[in-house]
Amino acid sequence: MGELRQLAEDGNADAAAQLVELATELGDTKELRRLADQGDRDAADQLVELAAERADVGELRRLADGGNSDAADVLAELTEEQGEAE
């Protein structure tokens, strides 16, 4: 993963896409978070999806607070579902 990371940081778009794909397959939220925080939209999308699958309200809130509207939407849905379950 280190070589892909370096290539991605050097501006290689294919390496960046592969890095996002690999991090997603491994469930590596730390790597996805790092990439998303650097502005990688695909990483942010995958992080939202992974957080939604795990019902990770904290991660969704962090992303929503950072301006990610998809995370805000998923967070609202989860909050509504949890409210209905109570």
VMD Tcl script that draws the C-alpha trace (Angstrom):
set ca {
  {0.00 0.00 0.00}
  {2.96 2.29 0.62}
  {4.02 2.38 -3.03}
  {0.47 3.14 -4.16}
  {0.24 5.88 -1.56}
  {3.46 7.48 -2.84}
  {2.33 7.30 -6.47}
  {-1.03 8.80 -5.52}
  {0.66 11.61 -3.60}
  {2.80 12.27 -6.68}
  {-0.39 12.89 -8.66}
  {-0.93 9.50 -10.30}
  {-4.73 9.33 -10.65}
  {-4.74 5.59 -11.41}
  {-2.75 4.88 -8.25}
  {-5.10 7.07 -6.24}
  {-8.11 5.15 -7.55}
  {-6.43 1.83 -6.79}
  {-5.56 3.03 -3.31}
  {-9.18 3.95 -2.63}
  {-10.31 0.58 -3.98}
  {-7.79 -1.32 -1.84}
  {-8.60 0.65 1.30}
  {-12.30 0.01 0.71}
  {-11.76 -3.73 0.24}
  {-9.73 -3.86 3.45}
  {-12.20 -1.70 5.36}
  {-9.32 0.65 6.13}
  {-11.21 3.66 7.43}
  {-7.99 5.35 8.53}
  {-6.62 5.36 4.97}
  {-9.97 6.38 3.49}
  {-10.22 9.19 6.05}
  {-6.70 10.38 5.19}
  {-7.51 10.41 1.47}
  {-10.89 12.06 1.99}
  {-9.33 14.73 4.17}
  {-6.94 15.46 1.29}
  {-9.91 16.08 -0.99}
  {-10.34 12.69 -2.67}
  {-14.07 12.60 -3.40}
  {-14.09 8.87 -4.19}
  {-12.48 8.13 -0.82}
  {-15.07 10.31 0.90}
  {-17.89 8.49 -0.89}
  {-16.48 5.11 0.12}
  {-15.98 6.28 3.69}
  {-19.62 7.38 3.87}
  {-20.73 4.03 2.47}
  {-18.56 2.07 4.90}
  {-19.68 4.18 7.86}
  {-23.31 3.68 6.83}
  {-22.85 -0.10 6.61}
  {-21.34 -0.09 10.09}
  {-23.89 2.42 11.43}
  {-20.87 4.48 12.55}
  {-22.71 7.60 13.67}
  {-19.51 9.23 14.93}
  {-17.76 8.98 11.56}
  {-20.86 10.12 9.70}
  {-21.18 13.09 12.05}
  {-17.49 13.99 11.55}
  {-17.95 13.89 7.77}
  {-21.22 15.82 7.91}
  {-19.66 18.46 10.15}
  {-16.92 18.79 7.53}
  {-19.51 19.62 4.88}
  {-20.19 16.20 3.34}
  {-23.86 16.35 2.38}
  {-24.04 12.62 1.62}
  {-22.88 11.85 5.16}
  {-25.44 14.31 6.52}
  {-28.21 12.58 4.57}
  {-27.17 9.11 5.76}
  {-26.82 10.37 9.32}
  {-30.34 11.80 9.19}
  {-31.68 8.49 7.90}
  {-29.89 6.49 10.60}
  {-31.04 8.86 13.31}
  {-34.62 8.58 12.05}
  {-34.40 4.78 11.93}
  {-32.99 4.65 15.45}
  {-35.77 6.92 16.66}
  {-38.38 4.65 15.12}
  {-36.79 1.59 16.73}
  {-37.10 3.06 20.22}
}
mol new
graphics top color blue
foreach p $ca { graphics top sphere $p radius 0.5 }
foreach p [lrange $ca 0 end-1] q [lrange $ca 1 end] { graphics top cylinder $p $q radius 0.2 }
display resetview
